[in-house]
Amino acid sequence: MQDLFTPTSLLVTGGAGFIGSNFINHFMAGNKGCRVVNLDLLTYAGNLKNLAAVEGNPDYRFVKGDICDARLVAGLLAEEKVDAVVHFAAESHVDRSIIGPDIFVRTNVLGTQTLLEASRLHAEGVPGFRFLQVSTDEVYGSLGAQGYFTEETPLAPNSPYSASKAGADLLVRAYSETFGLATLNTRCSNNYGPYHFPEKLIPLMIHNILKKKPLPVYGDGLNVRDWLHVKDHSAAIERVLKQGKPGEIFNVGGNNEWKNIDIVNLVCDLMDQRLGRPAGESRGLITFVKDRKGHDRRYAIDASKLKRELSWEPSYTFECGIAETIDWYLANQGWVEEVVSGAYREYYEKQYGQQ
């Protein structure tokens, strides 16, 4: 295990998104005095209301901007004396990447290269500088009924989204090998928890059950995913940032495989209990739809390296995590409705004006 790295000024890209905002809330709660600069373009999935808990904190700064803007990135690194970058910013929805791959390549590949180049130049004057790339298990492709993705599994992405993330990961490796930039790379399984954009599986099911709308399930519903609570993921990223050996890759998983249809059935049953509906009523809303193109059959993460080398393992059981997640969405219907209607995007103008 590496000696503990303690950042003093952190640049977080994509910090208004689902995982990024959860990470900032987690990190700032436990790292008093560390400056956190959140660079986010506020595309459809970025929501500053996710960060209400830190908005007034003098150690927190939000900057609306594009990670492809080299001048902006370089200026922030220098101005804020950044000694670590945690890079979440990405186009991330597979269905959107099938409809329009271009923006995925621009943001996920070119944006990452822009950040890496600015970091390389900046790091020359910052001893101990680190760059952490937050990636996905989807870069590994699809598994059969047996086996797990390890850090040595060859990259074999099957969608424009996962291909763009694999390209970014390879650039991170290249900057480590060629330029000696101190990089780290995490690859996580499916996340769930609060502030998840409602087009994703679990929050979509919760929302549609409330509205008694159809619950779309791709294909036969037997695709398997490993589910990781976003708070566990945030803790893992912090652990890797502080204790991971530069140049290394760490898989982050929840040890928690579920078929999509079983997830949907479980959410239906828990929602029926909470809403006082007859048992099984919401399952009647399930509607099987045409399968997604290139739909990977199974993902499963082997996170033993992270446990062995950095003593991290998930703290949430899925039964506890999914119940807590459903309760959060039911208690925060105002947040959900603003996201669904698009009204949440007005918040930036009200809060920040033309700054």
Number of C-alpha atoms within 10 A of each C-alpha: 10 12 9 11 16 14 20 16 20 23 24 24 26 28 32 30 26 22 24 26 29 23 26 23 18 16 17 18 11 9 13 10 13 16 21 28 23 23 25 25 18 19 13 13 22 22 24 20 16 22 19 11 12 17 14 10 12 10 15 18 16 17 17 15 16 19 26 18 12 17 11 15 23 17 13 17 23 16 9 16 17 23 23 28 25 24 23 26 26 25 22 18 15 20 16 14 19 16 9 13 18 13 16 25 22 17 21 26 22 19 20 26 22 19 22 26 17 20 26 20 13 18 21 11 12 15 8 14 20 25 27 25 26 22 24 20 27 27 23 22 22 21 15 12 11 7 12 16 21 19 21 8 11 11 18 14 21 17 21 23 28 26 23 27 29 23 21 24 26 14 17 24 22 16 19 20 13 8 11 13 25 23 26 25 27 23 24 26 27 21 21 23 23 21 26 23 19 18 15 12 17 21 22 16 28 22 21 16 22 14 9 14 14 16 23 18 20 17 15 12 18 15 17 22 21 20 24 26 24 26 22 21 25 19 19 26 26 16 17 24 26 18 17 25 17 19 19 15 24 26 23 29 29 26 18 16 20 18 15 19 19 14 20 22 17 16 22 23 19 18 24 19 13 11 12 9 12 10 13 14 14 25 18 12 17 18 13 15 13 10 12 13 11 14 16 18 16 22 25 29 24 19 24 19 16 21 16 11 15 19 12 18 19 19 13 15 13 18 9 9 19 21 15 14 20 21 15 14 19 18 11 13 12 12 17 20 14 13 20 14 9 11 11 20 19 11 13 16 10 9 10 11 8 7 8
